[in-house]
Amino acid sequence: MSDLNIAAEISKKHTNTIIIKLDGFIDGNTTPNLEGIVNKIFKRNCFSIIFDLSNINYISSAGIGIFTAFNSEVKKHGGKIILSSLPESIFKVFKLLGVNILFQFTDSVEEAEENI
């Protein structure tokens, strides 16, 4: 069974930006919980999100799909999503599916905070 731990905090540099740290597996079993949390953030009119993916072990096409949906919603509201600290194996999935061009990637959360 796959598990995904989710922790959200307000950026110390930008109070209108949320940093979401994910730990575990992003797949069809875990995306509904992630979607629920992000939708709550959207309802608070927060559309600047940094996802810290440094502890992601696996991402399925469902996981890629949920990030694509988040990105579309954020862009409608003039916001931005940055995917940060991806392990090389996770970045390769984005690249393989051709969706890497839709996102901004950074090597660290700090770098993402500078570019949000």
C-alpha distances in whole Angstrom, upper triangle without the diagonal:
4,7,10,13,16,20,23,27,30,32,34,36,36,36,35,32,28,26,22,20,17,14,11,10,12,11,11,9,10,14,15,15,16,19,20,21,23,24,26,27,29,30,32,33,32,31,31,28,26,23,22,20,20,17,15,13,12,14,14,17,16,16,19,20,19,21,24,24,25,27,29,29,30,33,35,35,37,34,32,28,28,25,25,24,22,21,23,20,19,23,23,21,23,26,25,24,28,27,27,31,30,29,30,28,30,29,29,28,32,33,31,33,36,36,34
4,7,10,13,17,20,23,27,28,31,33,32,32,31,28,25,22,19,17,13,11,8,6,8,8,9,7,7,11,13,12,13,16,17,18,19,22,23,24,26,27,29,30,28,28,27,24,23,19,18,16,17,14,11,10,9,11,11,15,13,12,16,17,16,18,21,21,21,24,26,26,27,30,31,32,33,30,28,25,24,21,22,21,19,18,20,18,16,20,20,18,20,23,22,22,25,24,24,28,26,25,27,25,26,25,25,25,29,29,27,29,33,32,30
4,7,10,13,17,20,23,25,28,30,29,29,28,25,22,19,16,14,10,8,6,6,8,9,11,8,7,10,12,11,11,15,15,15,17,20,20,21,23,25,26,28,26,26,25,22,20,17,16,14,15,12,10,10,10,12,13,16,14,13,16,18,16,17,21,21,20,23,25,25,26,29,30,31,32,28,26,23,23,20,20,19,18,18,20,18,16,20,21,19,20,24,24,23,26,24,24,28,26,24,25,24,24,24,23,22,26,27,25,27,30,30,28
4,6,10,13,17,20,21,24,26,26,25,25,22,18,16,12,10,7,6,5,5,7,9,11,9,6,9,11,9,8,12,13,12,14,17,18,18,20,22,23,25,22,22,21,18,17,13,13,11,13,10,9,10,10,11,13,16,14,11,15,16,14,15,18,19,17,20,23,22,22,25,27,27,28,25,23,19,19,16,17,17,15,16,19,17,15,18,20,18,19,22,23,22,24,22,22,25,23,21,22,21,21,21,20,19,23,24,22,23,27,26,25
4,7,10,14,17,19,21,24,23,23,23,20,16,14,10,8,6,5,6,9,10,13,15,12,9,11,13,10,9,13,13,12,14,17,17,17,20,21,22,23,21,21,20,17,16,13,12,11,12,10,10,12,13,14,16,19,17,14,17,19,16,16,20,20,18,21,24,23,22,26,28,27,28,24,23,19,19,16,16,16,16,17,20,19,17,19,22,20,21,24,25,25,26,24,24,27,25,22,23,21,21,21,19,17,21,23,21,22,25,25,24
4,7,10,14,15,18,21,20,19,19,16,12,10,7,6,5,7,9,11,11,14,15,14,10,11,12,9,7,11,11,9,10,14,13,13,16,18,18,20,17,18,17,13,13,10,10,10,12,11,11,14,15,15,17,19,17,14,16,18,15,14,18,18,16,18,21,20,19,23,24,24,25,21,19,16,16,15,15,15,15,17,21,20,17,19,22,21,20,24,25,24,26,23,22,25,23,20,21,19,19,20,18,15,19,21,18,19,23,22,20
4,7,10,12,15,18,17,16,17,14,10,8,6,5,7,9,12,14,14,17,19,18,14,14,15,12,10,13,13,10,11,14,13,12,16,18,17,19,16,17,16,13,12,10,10,11,13,12,13,16,18,18,20,22,20,17,19,20,17,16,20,20,17,19,22,21,19,23,25,23,24,20,19,16,16,15,14,15,16,18,22,22,19,21,24,23,22,26,28,27,28,25,24,26,24,21,21,19,19,19,16,14,17,19,17,17,21,21,19
4,7,9,12,15,14,13,13,10,7,6,4,6,9,12,15,17,16,19,21,20,16,15,16,13,11,13,13,9,9,13,11,10,13,15,14,15,12,14,13,10,10,9,10,12,14,14,15,19,20,19,22,23,21,18,19,20,17,16,19,19,15,17,20,18,17,20,22,20,21,17,16,14,14,14,14,16,17,20,23,24,21,22,25,24,23,26,28,27,28,24,23,25,23,20,19,19,18,19,16,13,15,18,15,14,18,19,16
4,6,9,12,11,10,11,9,6,5,7,8,12,15,18,20,19,23,24,23,20,19,20,17,14,16,16,12,12,15,13,11,14,16,14,15,12,14,12,10,10,11,11,14,16,16,18,21,23,22,25,26,24,21,22,23,20,18,22,21,18,19,22,20,18,21,23,21,21,17,16,15,15,15,15,17,19,21,25,26,23,24,27,26,25,28,30,30,30,26,25,27,24,21,20,19,18,19,16,12,14,16,14,13,16,17,15
4,6,9,8,6,7,6,5,6,9,11,15,18,21,23,22,25,27,26,23,21,22,19,17,18,18,14,13,16,14,11,14,15,13,13,10,12,10,9,10,12,13,16,18,19,21,24,25,25,27,28,26,23,24,25,21,19,22,22,18,19,22,19,17,20,21,19,19,15,15,14,15,16,16,18,20,23,26,28,25,25,29,28,26,29,32,31,30,27,25,26,24,21,20,19,18,19,16,12,13,16,13,11,14,16,13
4,5,5,6,8,6,6,6,10,12,15,18,22,24,23,26,28,28,24,23,24,22,19,20,20,17,15,18,17,13,16,18,15,15,12,13,10,9,9,11,12,16,17,19,20,24,26,25,28,28,27,24,24,25,22,20,22,22,19,19,22,20,17,20,22,19,18,15,14,13,13,14,14,16,19,22,25,27,24,24,27,27,25,28,31,30,29,26,24,25,23,20,18,17,16,17,13,10,10,12,10,8,11,12,10
4,6,6,10,9,9,10,13,14,18,21,25,27,26,30,32,31,28,27,28,25,22,24,24,20,19,22,20,17,19,21,18,18,15,16,13,13,12,15,15,19,19,21,23,27,28,28,31,32,31,27,27,29,26,23,26,26,22,22,25,24,21,23,25,22,21,18,17,17,16,18,16,18,21,24,27,29,27,26,30,30,28,31,34,33,33,29,27,28,26,23,20,20,18,18,15,11,10,13,12,9,11,14,13
4,7,9,8,10,11,15,16,20,23,26,28,27,31,33,33,29,28,29,27,24,25,25,22,20,23,21,18,20,22,19,18,15,15,12,13,12,15,16,19,20,22,24,28,29,29,32,32,31,28,27,29,26,23,25,26,22,22,24,23,20,21,24,21,19,16,15,16,15,17,16,18,21,24,27,29,27,26,30,30,28,30,33,33,32,28,26,26,25,21,19,18,16,17,14,11,9,11,11,7,8,11,10
4,5,5,8,10,14,16,20,23,26,28,27,30,31,32,28,26,27,25,22,23,23,20,18,20,19,15,16,18,15,14,11,12,9,11,11,15,16,19,21,23,24,28,29,28,31,31,30,26,26,27,24,22,23,23,20,19,22,20,17,18,20,17,16,13,13,14,14,16,16,19,22,25,28,30,27,26,30,30,27,29,32,32,30,27,25,25,23,20,18,18,17,19,16,12,11,13,11,8,9,11,9
4,5,8,10,14,17,20,23,27,28,27,30,31,31,27,26,26,24,21,22,21,18,16,18,17,13,15,16,13,12,10,12,10,11,12,15,17,21,22,24,25,29,30,29,31,32,30,27,27,27,24,22,24,23,20,20,22,20,17,19,20,17,16,14,14,15,16,18,18,21,24,27,30,31,28,28,31,31,29,31,34,33,32,29,27,27,25,22,20,21,20,21,18,15,14,16,14,11,13,14,12
4,7,10,13,16,19,23,26,27,25,28,29,29,26,24,24,22,19,19,19,16,14,15,14,11,11,13,10,9,6,8,7,9,11,14,17,20,22,24,25,29,29,27,29,29,28,25,25,25,22,20,21,20,17,17,19,16,13,15,17,13,13,10,11,13,14,17,18,21,23,27,29,30,27,26,30,30,27,29,32,31,30,26,25,25,22,19,18,19,19,21,19,15,15,17,14,11,13,14,10
4,7,10,13,16,20,23,24,22,25,26,27,23,21,22,20,17,17,18,15,12,14,14,10,11,14,11,11,7,7,5,6,7,11,13,16,18,20,21,25,25,24,26,26,25,22,21,22,19,17,19,18,15,14,17,15,12,14,16,14,13,10,9,10,11,13,14,17,19,23,25,27,23,23,26,26,23,26,29,28,27,23,22,22,19,17,15,16,16,18,15,12,13,14,11,8,11,11,8
4,6,10,13,16,19,21,19,22,23,23,20,18,19,17,14,15,15,11,10,12,12,8,10,13,11,11,8,8,6,5,6,8,11,14,16,18,18,22,23,21,24,24,22,19,20,20,17,15,18,17,13,14,17,15,13,16,17,15,15,12,11,10,11,12,13,16,17,21,24,25,22,21,25,24,22,25,28,26,26,22,21,22,20,17,16,16,16,17,15,11,13,14,11,10,13,13,10
4,6,10,13,16,18,17,20,22,22,18,17,19,16,13,15,16,12,11,14,14,11,13,16,15,15,11,11,9,6,5,6,7,11,13,14,15,19,20,19,22,23,21,18,18,20,17,14,17,18,14,15,18,17,14,17,20,18,17,14,12,10,10,10,10,12,14,17,20,22,19,19,22,22,20,23,26,25,25,21,20,21,19,16,15,14,13,14,12,8,11,12,10,9,13,13,11
4,6,10,13,14,13,17,19,18,15,14,15,13,10,12,13,10,9,13,13,10,13,16,15,16,13,12,11,7,6,5,6,9,11,12,12,16,17,16,19,20,18,15,16,17,14,12,16,16,13,14,18,16,15,18,20,19,19,15,13,11,10,10,10,12,13,16,19,20,17,17,21,20,19,22,24,23,24,20,19,21,19,16,15,14,14,15,13,10,13,15,12,12,16,16,14
4,7,10,12,12,16,18,18,14,14,16,14,11,14,15,12,12,16,16,14,17,19,19,20,16,16,14,11,8,6,5,6,8,8,9,13,15,15,18,20,18,15,16,18,15,14,17,18,15,17,20,20,18,21,23,22,22,19,16,13,12,10,9,10,11,14,17,18,15,16,20,19,18,21,23,23,24,21,19,22,20,17,16,15,14,14,12,10,13,15,13,14,17,17,16
4,7,9,9,12,15,14,11,11,14,12,9,12,14,12,12,16,16,15,18,20,20,21,18,18,16,13,11,7,6,6,8,6,7,10,11,11,14,17,15,12,14,16,14,13,16,17,15,17,20,20,19,22,24,24,24,20,18,14,13,11,11,11,11,12,16,16,13,15,18,17,16,20,21,21,22,20,19,21,20,17,17,15,15,15,14,12,16,17,15,17,20,20,18
4,7,9,12,15,14,11,13,15,13,11,15,16,15,15,19,19,19,21,24,24,25,22,22,20,16,14,11,9,7,8,5,5,8,10,11,14,17,16,13,15,18,16,15,19,20,18,20,23,23,22,25,28,27,28,24,21,18,17,14,13,12,11,12,15,15,13,15,18,17,18,21,22,22,24,21,20,24,22,20,20,17,17,17,15,15,18,20,18,20,23,23,22
4,7,10,13,12,9,12,14,13,12,15,17,16,17,20,21,21,23,26,26,27,25,24,23,19,17,13,12,9,10,6,5,5,7,9,12,15,15,12,14,17,16,16,19,20,19,21,24,24,24,27,29,29,30,26,24,20,19,15,15,14,12,12,15,14,12,15,17,16,17,20,21,21,23,21,21,24,23,21,21,19,19,19,18,18,21,22,21,23,26,26,25
4,6,10,9,7,9,13,12,11,14,16,16,17,19,21,21,23,25,26,27,25,24,23,19,18,14,13,10,12,9,6,6,5,6,8,12,11,9,12,14,13,14,17,18,18,20,22,23,23,26,28,28,29,26,23,20,19,15,16,15,13,13,15,13,11,14,15,13,15,18,18,18,20,19,19,22,21,20,21,19,20,20,20,19,23,24,22,24,27,26,25
4,7,8,6,6,10,10,9,11,14,14,14,17,19,19,20,23,24,25,22,21,21,17,16,12,13,10,13,11,7,8,6,5,6,9,8,5,8,10,9,10,13,14,14,16,19,19,20,22,24,25,26,23,21,17,17,14,15,15,13,13,15,13,10,13,15,12,13,16,17,15,18,16,17,20,18,17,19,17,19,19,20,19,23,23,21,23,26,25,23
4,5,5,6,9,11,10,12,14,15,16,18,20,21,21,24,26,26,24,23,23,20,19,16,16,14,16,14,11,11,8,6,5,7,6,5,9,10,9,11,14,14,15,17,19,20,21,23,25,26,27,25,23,19,19,17,18,19,16,16,18,15,12,15,16,13,14,17,17,15,18,17,18,21,20,19,21,20,22,23,23,23,27,27,24,26,29,28,26
4,6,6,8,10,11,11,13,15,16,17,19,21,21,23,25,26,25,24,24,21,21,18,19,17,20,18,15,14,11,9,7,8,5,7,10,10,10,13,14,14,15,18,19,20,22,24,25,26,28,26,24,21,22,19,21,22,19,20,21,19,16,18,19,15,16,20,19,17,20,18,20,23,21,21,23,23,25,26,26,26,29,30,27,29,32,30,28
4,6,7,8,10,11,13,15,16,17,19,21,22,23,25,27,25,25,25,22,22,19,20,17,20,17,15,14,12,11,10,12,9,10,13,13,12,15,17,17,17,20,22,22,23,26,27,28,30,27,26,23,23,21,22,23,21,21,23,20,18,20,21,18,19,23,22,20,23,21,23,26,24,23,25,25,27,27,27,26,30,30,28,30,33,31,29
4,6,6,7,9,10,11,13,15,16,17,19,21,22,24,22,22,22,19,19,15,16,14,17,15,12,13,11,10,10,12,9,8,12,12,10,13,16,15,15,18,20,20,21,24,25,26,27,24,23,20,20,18,19,20,18,19,21,19,16,19,20,17,18,22,21,20,22,20,21,24,22,21,23,22,24,24,24,23,26,27,24,26,29,28,26
4,5,5,6,8,10,10,12,14,15,16,18,20,21,20,19,19,16,17,14,16,14,17,16,13,14,12,10,10,11,7,6,10,9,7,10,12,11,12,15,16,16,17,20,21,22,24,21,20,17,18,16,18,19,18,19,21,19,16,18,19,16,16,20,20,18,20,18,19,22,19,18,21,20,22,23,23,22,25,26,23,24,28,26,24
4,5,5,6,9,10,10,12,14,15,16,19,20,19,19,20,18,19,16,18,17,20,19,16,18,16,14,13,14,10,10,13,12,9,12,14,12,13,16,17,16,18,21,21,22,24,22,21,19,20,19,21,23,21,23,25,23,20,22,23,20,20,23,24,21,23,21,22,24,22,21,23,23,25,27,26,24,28,28,25,26,30,28,26
4,5,5,6,9,10,11,13,14,16,17,19,18,18,19,17,17,15,16,16,19,17,15,17,16,15,15,16,13,12,15,14,11,13,16,14,14,17,19,17,18,22,22,22,24,22,21,18,20,18,20,21,20,22,25,23,20,22,24,21,21,25,25,23,25,22,23,26,23,22,23,23,24,26,24,22,26,27,24,25,28,27,25
4,5,5,6,9,10,11,12,14,16,17,16,15,16,13,14,11,13,13,16,15,13,16,15,13,14,15,12,10,12,12,9,10,13,12,10,14,16,15,15,19,20,20,21,19,17,15,16,15,16,18,17,19,22,21,17,19,21,19,18,22,23,21,22,19,20,22,20,18,20,19,21,22,21,19,22,23,20,21,25,23,21
4,5,5,6,9,10,10,12,14,15,14,14,15,13,15,13,16,16,19,18,16,19,17,15,15,15,11,10,12,11,7,9,12,9,8,12,13,12,13,16,17,17,19,17,17,14,16,16,18,20,19,22,24,23,19,20,23,20,19,22,23,21,22,19,20,22,19,18,20,20,22,24,23,21,24,25,21,22,25,24,21
4,6,5,6,9,10,11,13,15,14,15,16,15,16,15,18,18,21,20,19,21,20,18,18,18,15,14,16,15,11,13,15,13,11,15,16,14,15,19,19,18,21,19,19,17,19,19,21,23,22,25,27,26,22,24,26,23,22,26,27,24,26,22,24,25,22,21,23,23,25,26,25,23,26,27,23,24,27,26,23
4,5,5,7,9,10,11,13,12,13,14,12,14,13,15,16,19,18,17,20,20,18,19,19,16,14,16,16,12,13,16,14,11,15,16,14,14,18,19,18,20,17,17,15,17,17,18,21,20,23,26,25,22,23,26,23,22,26,27,25,26,23,23,25,22,20,21,21,22,24,22,19,22,24,20,21,24,23,20
4,5,5,6,9,10,11,9,10,11,9,11,11,14,15,18,18,17,20,19,17,18,18,15,13,15,14,10,10,13,11,8,11,13,11,11,14,15,14,16,13,13,12,14,14,16,19,19,22,24,24,20,21,24,22,20,23,25,23,23,20,20,22,18,17,18,19,20,22,21,18,21,22,18,18,22,20,17
4,5,5,6,9,10,10,10,13,12,15,14,17,19,22,22,21,24,22,20,20,20,17,15,16,15,11,12,14,11,9,12,13,10,11,14,14,13,16,14,15,14,17,17,20,23,23,25,28,27,23,24,27,24,22,26,27,25,25,22,23,23,20,19,20,22,23,26,24,21,24,25,21,21,24,23,19
4,5,5,7,9,9,11,13,12,15,15,18,20,23,23,22,25,24,22,23,23,20,18,20,18,15,15,17,15,12,15,16,13,13,17,16,15,18,15,16,16,18,19,21,24,24,27,30,29,26,26,29,27,25,29,30,28,28,25,25,26,23,22,23,24,25,27,25,22,24,25,22,21,25,24,20
4,5,5,7,6,8,10,9,12,13,16,18,21,22,21,24,24,22,23,23,20,18,19,18,15,14,16,14,11,13,15,12,11,15,15,13,15,12,13,13,15,17,18,21,22,25,28,28,24,25,28,26,24,27,29,27,27,23,24,24,21,19,20,21,22,24,22,19,21,22,18,18,21,20,16
4,5,5,5,6,9,10,13,14,18,20,23,24,23,26,25,23,23,23,20,18,19,17,14,14,15,12,9,12,12,9,8,12,11,10,12,10,12,12,15,17,20,23,23,27,29,29,25,25,28,26,24,27,29,26,26,22,23,23,19,18,19,21,22,25,23,20,22,23,19,19,22,20,16
4,5,7,9,13,13,17,18,21,23,26,27,26,29,28,26,26,26,23,21,22,20,17,17,18,15,13,15,15,11,12,15,14,12,15,13,16,16,19,21,23,26,27,30,32,32,29,29,32,30,27,30,32,29,29,26,26,27,23,22,23,25,26,29,27,24,26,26,23,22,25,23,20
4,6,9,11,12,16,17,20,23,26,27,26,30,29,27,28,28,25,23,24,23,19,19,20,18,15,16,17,13,13,16,15,12,15,13,15,16,19,21,23,26,27,30,33,33,29,29,33,31,28,31,34,31,31,27,27,28,24,23,23,25,25,28,26,22,24,25,21,20,23,22,18
4,6,9,11,15,17,20,23,26,27,27,30,29,27,28,27,25,23,23,22,19,18,19,16,13,14,15,11,10,13,12,9,11,10,12,14,17,20,22,25,26,30,32,33,29,28,32,30,27,30,32,30,29,25,26,25,22,20,21,23,24,27,25,22,23,23,20,19,21,20,16
4,6,8,11,14,17,20,23,24,24,27,27,25,26,25,23,21,21,20,17,16,17,15,12,13,14,11,9,12,12,9,10,8,10,11,14,16,18,22,23,26,29,29,26,25,29,27,25,27,30,28,27,23,23,23,20,18,18,20,20,23,21,18,19,20,16,15,17,16,13
4,6,10,12,16,18,21,23,22,26,25,23,24,23,21,19,18,18,15,13,14,13,9,9,11,8,5,8,9,7,7,5,6,8,11,14,16,20,21,24,26,27,24,23,26,25,22,24,27,25,24,20,20,19,16,14,15,17,18,21,20,17,18,18,14,14,16,14,11
4,7,10,13,16,19,21,21,24,24,22,24,23,22,19,18,19,16,13,15,14,11,10,12,11,7,10,12,10,9,5,5,6,8,11,13,17,18,22,24,25,22,21,24,23,20,23,26,24,23,19,18,18,15,13,12,14,15,18,16,13,14,14,11,10,12,11,7
4,6,10,12,15,17,17,21,21,19,21,21,19,16,16,16,14,11,13,13,10,10,13,12,9,11,14,12,12,8,6,5,7,9,10,14,15,19,21,22,19,18,22,21,18,21,24,22,22,18,17,18,15,12,11,12,13,15,14,11,13,13,10,10,13,11,8
4,6,9,12,14,14,18,19,17,20,20,19,16,15,17,14,11,14,15,12,11,15,14,12,14,17,16,15,11,8,6,5,6,7,10,12,16,18,19,16,15,19,19,16,19,22,21,21,17,16,17,15,11,10,10,10,12,10,7,10,10,7,8,11,10,8
4,6,9,11,11,14,15,14,16,17,16,13,13,15,12,10,13,14,11,11,15,15,13,16,19,18,17,14,11,8,6,5,6,9,9,13,15,16,13,13,17,16,14,17,20,19,19,16,15,16,15,11,11,10,10,12,10,8,12,12,9,11,14,13,11
4,6,8,9,13,14,14,17,18,18,14,15,17,15,13,16,17,15,15,19,19,17,19,22,22,21,17,14,11,9,6,5,6,8,10,14,15,12,13,16,16,15,18,20,20,21,18,16,18,17,13,12,10,10,10,8,6,10,11,9,11,14,14,13
4,5,5,9,10,10,14,16,16,12,12,15,14,12,15,17,15,16,19,20,18,21,24,23,23,19,16,13,10,7,6,6,5,7,11,11,9,10,13,13,13,15,18,18,18,16,14,17,16,13,13,10,10,10,10,9,13,14,12,14,17,17,16
4,6,9,11,12,16,18,19,15,16,19,18,15,19,21,19,19,23,23,22,24,27,27,26,22,19,16,13,10,7,5,5,6,10,11,9,11,14,15,15,17,19,20,21,19,17,20,19,16,15,12,11,9,9,9,13,14,13,15,18,18,18
4,6,9,11,15,18,18,14,16,19,18,16,20,21,20,21,24,25,24,26,29,29,28,25,22,18,16,12,11,9,8,8,12,12,10,13,15,15,16,19,20,21,22,20,19,22,22,19,18,15,15,13,12,13,16,17,16,18,21,21,21
4,6,7,11,14,14,11,12,16,15,14,17,19,18,19,22,23,22,24,27,27,27,24,21,17,15,12,11,10,8,7,11,10,8,11,13,12,13,16,17,18,19,18,17,20,19,17,17,15,15,14,14,14,18,19,17,20,22,22,21
4,7,10,14,15,12,14,17,17,16,19,21,20,21,25,26,25,27,30,31,30,27,24,20,19,15,14,12,10,8,10,8,8,11,13,12,14,16,17,17,20,19,18,22,21,19,20,17,18,17,17,18,21,22,21,23,26,25,25
4,7,10,11,9,11,14,14,14,17,19,19,20,23,24,24,26,28,29,29,26,24,20,18,15,15,14,11,10,11,8,7,10,11,9,12,14,14,15,17,16,16,20,20,18,19,17,19,18,19,20,23,23,22,24,27,26,25
4,7,8,6,7,10,11,11,13,15,15,17,19,20,21,23,25,26,27,24,21,17,17,13,14,14,11,11,12,9,7,10,10,8,9,12,12,12,14,13,14,17,17,16,17,16,18,18,19,19,23,23,21,24,26,24,24
4,5,5,6,9,10,11,13,14,16,17,19,20,21,23,25,27,27,25,22,19,19,16,18,18,14,14,15,12,9,12,12,8,10,13,12,11,14,13,14,18,17,17,19,18,21,21,22,23,26,26,24,26,29,27,26
4,5,5,6,9,10,10,12,14,15,16,18,20,21,23,25,26,24,21,18,19,16,19,19,16,16,16,14,11,13,12,8,9,12,11,8,12,11,13,16,15,15,18,18,21,22,24,24,27,26,24,27,29,27,26
4,5,5,6,9,10,10,12,14,15,17,18,20,21,23,25,23,21,18,18,16,19,20,17,18,19,16,13,15,15,12,12,15,14,12,14,13,15,18,16,16,19,19,22,23,24,24,27,27,24,27,29,27,25
4,5,5,7,9,10,11,13,15,16,17,19,21,22,23,20,18,15,15,13,15,16,14,15,16,14,11,12,14,10,10,14,14,12,14,12,13,16,15,14,17,16,19,20,21,20,24,23,21,23,26,24,22
4,6,5,6,9,10,11,13,15,15,17,19,21,21,19,16,13,14,12,14,16,13,15,15,13,10,11,12,8,7,11,11,9,10,8,10,13,11,11,14,14,17,19,20,20,23,22,19,22,24,22,21
4,5,5,6,9,10,11,13,14,15,17,19,20,18,17,14,15,14,17,19,16,18,19,17,14,14,15,12,10,13,13,10,12,9,12,14,12,12,16,16,20,22,23,22,25,24,21,24,26,23,22
4,5,5,6,9,10,11,12,14,16,17,19,16,15,12,14,13,16,18,16,18,20,18,15,15,17,14,12,16,16,14,15,12,14,16,13,13,16,16,19,21,21,20,24,23,20,22,25,22,20
4,5,5,6,9,10,10,12,14,16,16,14,12,9,10,9,13,15,13,16,17,17,13,13,15,13,10,14,15,13,13,10,11,13,10,9,12,13,15,18,18,17,20,20,16,19,21,19,17
4,5,5,6,9,10,11,13,15,15,14,12,10,12,11,15,18,16,19,19,18,15,14,16,13,10,13,14,11,11,8,10,11,8,9,12,14,17,20,21,20,23,21,18,20,22,19,18
4,5,5,6,9,10,11,13,15,13,13,11,14,14,17,20,19,21,22,22,18,18,19,17,14,17,18,15,15,12,14,14,11,12,15,17,20,22,23,21,24,23,20,22,24,21,19
4,5,5,6,9,10,11,12,10,10,8,11,12,15,18,17,20,22,21,18,17,20,17,15,18,19,17,17,13,14,15,11,11,13,15,18,20,20,18,21,21,17,18,21,18,15
4,5,5,6,9,10,10,9,7,6,9,11,14,18,17,20,21,21,17,16,19,17,14,16,18,16,15,11,12,12,8,8,10,13,16,19,19,18,20,19,15,17,19,16,14
4,6,5,6,9,10,10,10,10,13,14,18,21,20,24,24,24,21,19,21,19,16,18,20,17,16,12,14,13,9,11,13,16,19,23,23,21,24,22,19,20,22,19,16
4,6,5,7,9,9,10,10,14,15,19,22,22,25,26,26,22,22,24,22,19,21,23,20,19,16,17,17,13,13,15,18,21,24,24,22,24,23,19,20,22,19,16
4,5,5,6,5,6,7,11,13,17,20,20,24,25,26,22,21,23,22,19,21,23,21,20,16,16,16,12,12,13,16,18,21,21,19,21,20,16,17,18,16,12
4,5,5,5,6,9,12,15,18,22,22,25,26,27,23,21,24,22,19,21,23,21,19,15,16,14,11,11,13,16,18,22,22,20,22,20,17,18,19,16,13
4,6,8,10,12,16,18,21,25,25,28,29,30,26,25,27,25,22,24,26,23,21,18,19,18,14,15,16,20,22,26,26,24,25,24,20,21,22,19,16
4,6,9,12,15,18,21,25,25,29,30,31,27,26,28,27,24,26,28,25,24,20,21,20,16,16,17,20,22,25,25,22,24,23,19,19,20,18,14
4,7,10,14,17,20,23,24,28,29,30,27,25,27,26,23,25,27,25,23,20,20,18,15,14,15,18,20,23,23,21,22,20,17,17,17,15,12
4,7,10,14,16,20,21,25,26,27,24,22,25,24,21,23,26,24,22,18,18,17,14,12,12,15,17,20,19,17,18,17,14,14,15,12,9
4,7,10,13,17,17,21,22,24,20,19,22,21,18,20,23,21,19,16,15,14,11,9,9,12,13,17,16,14,16,14,11,11,13,10,7
4,7,10,13,14,18,19,20,17,15,19,18,15,17,20,18,17,14,13,13,10,7,7,9,11,14,14,12,14,13,9,11,13,10,8
4,6,10,11,15,16,18,15,13,16,16,13,15,19,18,17,13,11,12,10,7,5,6,7,10,10,9,11,10,6,9,11,8,7
4,7,7,11,13,14,11,10,13,13,11,13,16,16,15,12,10,12,11,7,6,5,6,9,9,9,12,11,8,11,13,11,11
4,6,9,11,14,11,10,14,15,13,15,18,18,18,15,13,15,14,10,8,6,5,6,6,6,9,8,7,10,12,11,11
4,6,9,12,10,9,13,14,13,15,18,19,19,17,14,17,17,13,11,8,6,5,5,7,10,10,9,12,14,14,15
4,6,8,6,6,10,11,10,12,15,16,16,14,12,15,15,12,11,8,8,7,9,10,14,13,12,15,17,16,17
4,5,5,6,9,10,11,13,14,16,17,16,14,17,18,15,15,11,11,9,11,13,16,16,15,19,20,20,20
4,5,5,6,9,10,10,12,14,15,15,13,16,17,15,15,12,12,11,13,16,19,17,17,21,22,21,22
4,6,5,7,9,10,11,13,15,15,13,17,18,16,17,14,15,14,16,18,21,20,20,23,25,23,24
4,5,5,7,9,10,11,13,12,11,15,15,13,14,12,13,13,15,16,20,19,17,21,23,21,21
4,5,5,6,9,10,11,10,8,11,13,11,11,9,11,11,14,16,19,17,16,19,21,19,20
4,5,5,6,9,10,10,9,12,14,13,14,12,14,14,17,19,22,20,19,23,24,22,23
4,5,5,6,9,9,9,12,13,13,15,13,16,17,19,20,23,22,20,24,25,23,23
4,6,5,6,5,5,9,9,9,11,11,14,15,18,19,22,20,18,21,23,20,20
4,5,5,6,5,8,10,11,12,12,15,16,19,20,23,21,19,23,24,21,22
4,5,8,8,11,13,14,16,15,18,19,22,24,26,24,23,27,28,25,25
4,6,8,10,11,13,15,15,19,20,23,24,27,25,23,26,27,25,24
4,6,7,9,11,13,14,18,20,22,23,26,24,22,25,26,23,23
4,5,5,7,11,12,15,18,20,21,23,21,19,22,23,20,20
4,5,6,8,8,12,14,17,18,20,18,16,19,20,17,17
4,6,8,10,13,16,19,19,21,19,17,20,20,17,17
4,7,10,13,17,18,19,21,18,16,19,19,16,15
4,6,10,13,15,15,17,15,12,15,16,13,12
4,7,10,12,12,14,11,9,12,12,9,10
4,7,9,10,12,9,8,12,12,10,11
4,6,7,9,6,6,10,10,9,10
4,7,9,7,8,11,12,12,13
4,5,5,6,9,10,11,12
4,5,5,6,9,10,10
4,5,5,6,9,10
4,5,5,6,9
4,5,5,6
4,5,5
4,6
4
